[in-house]
């Protein structure tokens, strides 16, 4: 998600991602920095917090006025990020212990397995509604989604690739409409780095694809 060095801290990764998705700004406020410190203490992967940020931004995207940032501050993401942290903790609780085996007990799914299964189900539902996309969904299930990633970052990349593949499966005129819709919302400052602009545009395109297909949150 970022071109920051591998040694970048959790706080640096989150700030880089937030400012790119927001489409404006160079730094966080003191209150945002305090919230970021609280999230860092939670000890969850960066991708969990980034997911909450992107979901918050996506919900606000279509209400933003032309030229305005999608989100005013990081605090606007708190509810969604806290919810993602809670879900992550619920799915990883006791991951390092082996419960007593019983005939009816099923092994608990990991956070990655749960998200992967949800994405596959959402795509199957889409194929049922949009017959013209059934072949593309089948292709995705056999290629991009054939394996469950073992890292959050790979799971995010898998999800983004799936949505972009759906976009490419649309007729040209519909594909162009989605691109125009994505470019028409949010803000993007020229002072942003090349990487930040690329990340910002990808976020808006994926959000437009999800909106076009009425995709449920995955």
Secondary structure as GFF3:
##gff-version 3
##sequence-region A 1 218
A	DSSP	alpha_helix	10	22	.	.	.	ID=ss1
A	DSSP	alpha_helix	30	42	.	.	.	ID=ss2
A	DSSP	alpha_helix	46	61	.	.	.	ID=ss3
A	DSSP	three_ten_helix	74	77	.	.	.	ID=ss4
A	DSSP	alpha_helix	78	92	.	.	.	ID=ss5
A	DSSP	alpha_helix	111	129	.	.	.	ID=ss6
A	DSSP	three_ten_helix	131	133	.	.	.	ID=ss7
A	DSSP	alpha_helix	134	142	.	.	.	ID=ss8
A	DSSP	alpha_helix	152	168	.	.	.	ID=ss9
A	DSSP	alpha_helix	172	184	.	.	.	ID=ss10
A	DSSP	alpha_helix	194	213	.	.	.	ID=ss11
###
